[in-house]
Amino acid sequence: MSTFTAEERAAMKEHAKELKTAARRASQADKAAQAERDVLAKIAEMAPADRVLAERVHAVVTAHAPALEPKLWYGMPSYALDGKVVCFFQSAEKFKSRYATLGFSDQAALDDGPMWPTGFALTDVTPAVEKKIAALVERAVR
């Protein structure tokens, strides 16, 4: 019996498909351009409330951390440095959550003593939230 939920199994299948698709692309520039189109297409498929949040997160991340490359990661918009995911947006709908999440991987340089947050609940992206996201992604790629 599997210990993964149906949503988790679906995310793993999406990730396997993403890896196969990326391996088939020709040049690095081709791969990067297609990866960004894939992210934008995934955002466009989201439920309206999640889509609005994801669009704002995408805009802030790409403006404030241009070194990060958009790519899909387990079916979620993510942003990578040298191929390694630094941060990602998880829609509320994806895992039937109460809120969307902006998450950071262990690749993010957010270390702050013996404990620090790596996930942030998102219910709205106000100008103040945009500033916080910008500061986090800038710090994450230092």
N, C-alpha and C positions, 0 to 999 in steps of 0.2 A: 504494500500500500504506500502511495506517495505521500510525503509530508509537505509537498508544495501545493499551494492553492492553484486553482485554474488560472488566475491572473498571473501568478508567478511562472507557471509553465508556459503561458502564452508569451510572456516577456522573454523567457529563455529561447523560445523558438524564434522570436523576432531578432534576437541578438545573433543567433546562428545564421539567419538569413542575411543580416547586415554584414557579417564577416565574409560570407560568400560573395555578396554583391561587390563589396569593396575590393576584394582580391581580383575581380575580373576587370576592373577599370585600368586604363592605360597609364597615362602620366600622372605625376603627383598633383599637378595643377588641375587636371581633369577630375581626379579623385576629390580634391578639396571643393571644387565648384559643385560637383554632384552631391557631395555630402551636405553642403549648405542647402541645396535645393531639397534634399531629402528631409532636412530638419524643418524647413519652411512648410513643406507639404504635410509633415506630421502635425505641426502646429495648426495648420488650416483644417485638419480633420477633427480637432478637439471640440468638445462642447463649448458653447459660446463663453461661459465664465472662465474656463480654463484657457481658452484661446487668447482672450484679452490679457490674462496674466502672462502667458508664455510669450506673446508678442512683445510685451514691455520688457520682460526679462531678457529676451533675445537682443532687443535694441540696446539695453544698458550694457550687457556683457560685451557685445561686439564693439560698442563705442569706447568702453573703458578698459577693455583687456583685448586689444586687437591681436595679440600674440596667440590667443586661444582660437582654435579652429572648431567651428560647429560640426557635429557629427551625431548620428543616432547611436544610442547606447541602451540596449534592452528596450528598444522602441520609444525611448525618451530623448528629447532634445538635450544634448550635452555639449560641453566645450572642453577641448583637449589641448594639451601642450606636448609636443613631440609624440603624438599618438596616444598619450595617457590622459584619461578623463580627469579633469580638475573639478568641474561642477556640472550639475544637471538640473533639469526642471522635471518634476514628476507631477503630472496632472492629478487632481483629486479623483477623477473618473477612473484612471488607470488601475488603481488598487482599491477602488470604492472607498476612498478616504473622505473625511469631513473637510479637508483643505488640501490645496496644492502645496508642494514642497520645493524649496530651492536647497539642493544638497551639495556638499563638497566631499571629495574623496580624500584619501590620505596623501594625494599628490599636492593638495592645496597647502600653501604655506600660511596656515592660520594658527599655528601653534601659539599657545598663550599659557605658559606654566604647565602644571600637571593635568589640566582639564580645559577643554574649550568646545563650543558648539560646532557641529558640522551639518546640521539640518535646520532649516527655518520654515515655519508654516507661513503660507501666503494666502491671504483672503482678498487683498487689494494691493495694487502697486501705485501708491500715492507718490508725489514728488519726494517726500521724506523717505519713503521706502526705496525709491530709486537711488537716492544718495547712499543709503546703507548698502544696497546691492553693489553699487559702483565701488564703494570703499572696500567691500569684501573681495570682489573679483580682482581689484587692483592689488590688494594685499596677497591674494592667493597665488599670483604669478610672480611675485618678487624673487 
